[in-house]
């Protein structure tokens, strides 16, 4: 009998450990949420969603499965931002450099973007919270069907202003700045602008984010500690936060930790 009891206890130990672990995590998440809600949150949160492919590879999944899992995490992220009333969210979904990936992977990504953008137009959550959706980047580099889906999503939400949800597609920070310089050069050539009148505000007026405040916090997943050509001009004084978790594995607790880390910092703006 003693041996049987030991075996029963041993077999139940992993289950009990799992229950205890979940309970502690839930309590930690609840307490952290209370702390976060008691302090100002970022007005503009920008996220580099990195790690879909590695997440899939570590689990023996296909690349498409990794991107689908990443899409599901993005759906959850929007809920978390709404819960904390983070008014502006910008996510890095596809960089200009990503076009070097295989045709098969890019086709799968375009399928996801096409479907997700069309779904936004009828998403009850988007309309209930009055979320304006916009895509920033070089749209001409995207397939016609994705461009059409962008138009549908933006048209369905263009009159909203309570929240703003920006998706960076075919986006590159250097390219954005080059385009701004070209626009300013045309204004000088046409006599509409004096060269000495070009300042940081003039450059900002020609960026994709011209009517948005700069991000307060840039959050990157996957353990990489760089911003990879994302919002280069706009990130001059942003706080940076890096997490080792792969994007599809991001949890609400991970998200809250990032926001809390931001709240505990003293922003100096170069002073």
C-alpha positions as CSV (number, residue, x, y, z in Angstrom):
1,X,0.0,0.0,0.0
2,X,2.7,2.6,0.8
3,X,4.2,2.0,-2.6
4,X,0.8,2.5,-4.3
5,X,0.4,5.8,-2.4
6,X,3.8,7.0,-3.5
7,X,3.0,6.2,-7.1
8,X,-0.3,8.0,-6.8
9,X,1.4,11.0,-5.3
10,X,4.1,11.0,-7.9
11,X,1.6,10.8,-10.8
12,X,-0.4,13.7,-9.4
13,X,2.6,15.9,-8.8
14,X,3.0,17.3,-12.3
15,X,-0.7,18.1,-12.4
16,X,-0.5,19.9,-9.0
17,X,2.6,21.8,-10.1
18,X,0.7,22.9,-13.2
19,X,-2.3,24.1,-11.1
20,X,0.0,25.9,-8.6
21,X,1.9,27.5,-11.5
22,X,-1.2,28.7,-13.2
23,X,-2.6,30.1,-9.9
24,X,0.6,32.0,-9.2
25,X,0.7,33.4,-12.8
26,X,-2.9,34.5,-12.6
27,X,-2.2,36.3,-9.2
28,X,0.9,37.9,-10.6
29,X,-1.0,39.1,-13.7
30,X,-3.9,40.5,-11.7
31,X,-1.5,42.4,-9.4
32,X,0.5,43.7,-12.3
33,X,-2.6,44.9,-14.1
34,X,-3.7,46.8,-11.0
35,X,-0.3,48.6,-10.9
36,X,-0.3,49.4,-14.6
37,X,-3.9,50.8,-14.4
38,X,-2.8,53.1,-11.6
39,X,-0.2,54.9,-13.8
40,X,-0.2,56.6,-17.2
41,X,0.2,54.2,-20.1
42,X,1.9,55.0,-23.4
43,X,-0.2,57.2,-25.6
44,X,1.4,55.5,-28.6
45,X,2.7,52.0,-28.5
46,X,4.7,50.6,-31.4
47,X,5.5,46.9,-31.6
48,X,8.0,44.9,-33.7
49,X,6.3,41.5,-34.0
50,X,9.3,39.2,-34.4
51,X,9.8,35.5,-34.0
52,X,6.9,33.8,-36.0
53,X,9.3,31.6,-38.0
54,X,11.4,30.6,-35.0
55,X,8.3,29.9,-32.9
56,X,7.1,27.5,-35.7
57,X,10.5,25.9,-36.1
58,X,10.9,25.2,-32.4
59,X,7.6,23.3,-32.5
60,X,8.1,21.4,-35.7
61,X,5.4,23.6,-37.5
62,X,5.4,25.1,-40.9
63,X,6.2,28.8,-41.5
64,X,2.6,29.4,-42.4
65,X,1.5,28.0,-39.0
66,X,3.9,30.4,-37.3
67,X,2.5,33.4,-39.1
68,X,-1.1,32.3,-38.3
69,X,-0.2,32.0,-34.7
70,X,1.3,35.5,-34.9
71,X,-1.9,36.8,-36.3
72,X,-3.9,35.3,-33.4
73,X,-1.5,37.0,-30.9
74,X,-2.1,40.3,-32.7
75,X,-5.8,39.9,-32.2
76,X,-5.2,39.4,-28.5
77,X,-2.9,42.4,-28.4
78,X,-5.6,44.7,-29.7
79,X,-7.8,43.5,-26.8
80,X,-5.1,44.2,-24.3
81,X,-4.5,47.7,-25.6
82,X,-8.2,48.5,-25.5
83,X,-8.4,47.2,-21.9
84,X,-5.6,49.6,-20.9
85,X,-6.9,52.4,-23.1
86,X,-3.7,52.7,-25.1
87,X,-5.1,55.0,-27.8
88,X,-2.5,54.5,-30.6
89,X,-1.0,51.2,-31.7
90,X,1.4,50.7,-34.5
91,X,2.6,47.2,-35.5
92,X,5.4,46.2,-37.8
93,X,3.9,43.6,-40.0
94,X,6.1,43.5,-43.1
95,X,9.3,45.3,-43.8
96,X,10.8,46.3,-47.2
97,X,13.5,43.8,-46.4
98,X,11.0,41.0,-46.0
99,X,10.4,40.9,-49.7
100,X,13.6,38.9,-50.0
101,X,11.9,35.9,-48.5
102,X,10.6,33.0,-50.5
103,X,7.7,33.4,-52.9
104,X,5.7,30.8,-51.0
105,X,6.1,32.5,-47.7
106,X,5.3,35.9,-49.1
107,X,2.2,34.5,-50.8
108,X,1.0,33.1,-47.5
109,X,1.6,36.4,-45.8
110,X,-0.3,38.3,-48.4
111,X,-3.2,35.9,-47.9
112,X,-3.2,36.7,-44.2
113,X,-3.0,40.4,-44.8
114,X,-5.8,40.3,-47.4
115,X,-8.1,38.3,-45.1
116,X,-7.3,40.2,-41.9
117,X,-7.9,43.7,-43.5
118,X,-11.2,42.7,-45.0
119,X,-12.3,41.2,-41.7
120,X,-11.5,44.5,-40.0
121,X,-14.2,46.3,-42.0
122,X,-16.8,44.1,-40.3
123,X,-15.2,43.6,-36.9
124,X,-17.7,44.5,-34.2
125,X,-15.0,45.4,-31.8
126,X,-13.5,47.9,-34.2
127,X,-16.7,49.7,-34.7
128,X,-17.8,49.5,-31.1
129,X,-14.6,51.2,-29.9
130,X,-14.3,53.5,-33.0
131,X,-10.9,52.4,-34.0
132,X,-9.4,54.0,-37.1
133,X,-7.3,51.6,-39.1
134,X,-4.6,52.7,-41.4
135,X,-1.7,51.1,-43.3
136,X,1.6,52.8,-43.6
137,X,4.3,51.9,-46.1
138,X,4.8,51.6,-49.8
139,X,1.4,50.2,-50.9
140,X,2.5,50.0,-54.5
141,X,4.8,47.2,-53.6
142,X,1.8,45.1,-52.4
143,X,-0.4,42.9,-54.6
144,X,-3.6,44.5,-56.0
145,X,-5.8,42.4,-53.8
146,X,-4.0,43.6,-50.6
147,X,-4.2,47.2,-51.8
148,X,-7.9,46.7,-52.3
149,X,-8.3,45.2,-48.8
150,X,-6.4,48.2,-47.3
151,X,-8.9,50.5,-49.1
152,X,-11.8,48.6,-47.6
153,X,-10.5,48.6,-44.1
154,X,-9.6,52.3,-44.2
155,X,-12.9,53.4,-45.8
156,X,-14.9,51.5,-43.1
157,X,-13.1,53.2,-40.2
158,X,-12.0,56.6,-41.6
159,X,-14.5,58.6,-39.5
160,X,-13.3,57.1,-36.2
161,X,-10.9,58.8,-33.8
162,X,-11.2,57.2,-30.4
163,X,-8.4,54.7,-31.1
164,X,-5.9,54.4,-34.0
165,X,-4.5,51.1,-35.2
166,X,-1.7,51.4,-37.7
167,X,-0.2,48.5,-39.7
168,X,3.2,49.0,-41.2
169,X,3.2,47.0,-44.5
170,X,6.0,47.1,-47.1
171,X,7.4,49.6,-44.6
172,X,11.0,50.8,-44.3
173,X,12.1,53.7,-42.1
174,X,14.9,54.8,-44.4
175,X,12.6,54.7,-47.4
176,X,10.1,56.8,-45.5
177,X,12.7,59.5,-44.8
178,X,14.0,59.4,-48.4
179,X,10.4,59.9,-49.6
180,X,10.1,62.9,-47.3
181,X,13.3,64.4,-48.6
182,X,12.1,64.1,-52.1
183,X,8.9,65.8,-51.3
184,X,10.7,68.7,-49.7
185,X,13.1,68.9,-52.6
186,X,10.1,69.3,-55.0
187,X,8.7,72.0,-52.8
188,X,12.0,73.9,-52.9
189,X,12.2,73.4,-56.7
190,X,8.7,74.7,-57.2
191,X,9.4,77.8,-55.1
192,X,7.0,76.8,-52.4
193,X,9.6,76.3,-49.7
194,X,12.8,78.1,-48.8
195,X,15.7,75.7,-48.0
196,X,16.3,77.5,-44.7
197,X,12.7,76.7,-43.7
198,X,13.4,73.0,-43.7
199,X,13.4,71.8,-40.1
200,X,12.4,68.7,-38.2
201,X,8.7,69.7,-38.3
202,X,8.9,70.0,-42.1
203,X,10.3,66.5,-42.3
204,X,7.7,65.1,-40.0
205,X,4.9,66.6,-42.1
206,X,6.0,64.4,-45.0
207,X,6.1,61.1,-43.1
208,X,3.5,58.4,-43.1
209,X,2.8,59.2,-39.4
210,X,2.4,63.0,-40.1
211,X,-0.7,63.4,-37.9
212,X,0.4,61.0,-35.1
213,X,2.5,61.7,-32.1
214,X,5.8,59.9,-32.0
215,X,5.7,56.5,-30.2
216,X,6.3,56.5,-26.4
217,X,7.3,52.9,-26.3
218,X,8.8,50.5,-28.9
219,X,8.5,46.9,-27.9
220,X,10.2,44.1,-29.7
221,X,9.8,40.4,-29.1
222,X,12.2,37.4,-30.0
223,X,15.3,38.5,-28.0
224,X,16.7,40.7,-30.8
225,X,17.7,44.1,-29.5
226,X,17.5,46.4,-32.5
227,X,14.7,48.4,-34.3
228,X,15.3,47.0,-37.8
229,X,14.5,50.1,-39.9
230,X,11.2,50.7,-38.0
231,X,10.1,54.3,-37.3
232,X,13.6,55.6,-37.5
233,X,12.8,59.3,-37.4
234,X,9.9,58.9,-35.0
235,X,11.8,56.8,-32.4
236,X,14.3,59.5,-31.5
237,X,13.1,59.7,-27.9
238,X,11.0,56.5,-27.6
239,X,11.6,54.1,-24.8
240,X,12.8,50.7,-26.0
241,X,11.8,47.4,-24.4
242,X,13.0,44.0,-25.6
243,X,11.6,40.6,-24.6
244,X,13.0,37.1,-25.3
245,X,9.5,35.6,-26.0
246,X,8.7,34.8,-29.6
247,X,5.8,36.9,-30.9
248,X,3.2,34.1,-31.2
249,X,4.0,33.1,-27.6
250,X,3.5,36.6,-26.1
251,X,1.1,36.5,-23.2
252,X,-0.9,39.2,-21.4
253,X,1.6,38.9,-18.5
254,X,4.5,39.6,-20.9
255,X,2.6,42.6,-22.3
256,X,1.9,44.0,-18.8
257,X,5.5,43.7,-17.9
258,X,6.5,45.8,-20.9
259,X,4.0,48.5,-20.0
260,X,5.1,48.5,-16.4
261,X,8.8,48.7,-17.3
262,X,7.9,51.8,-19.3
263,X,6.0,53.3,-16.4
264,X,9.0,52.9,-14.1
265,X,11.4,54.8,-16.4
266,X,12.1,58.5,-16.2
267,X,11.9,59.9,-19.7
268,X,14.6,62.5,-20.4
269,X,14.0,63.4,-24.0
270,X,17.8,63.9,-24.5
271,X,18.3,66.1,-21.5
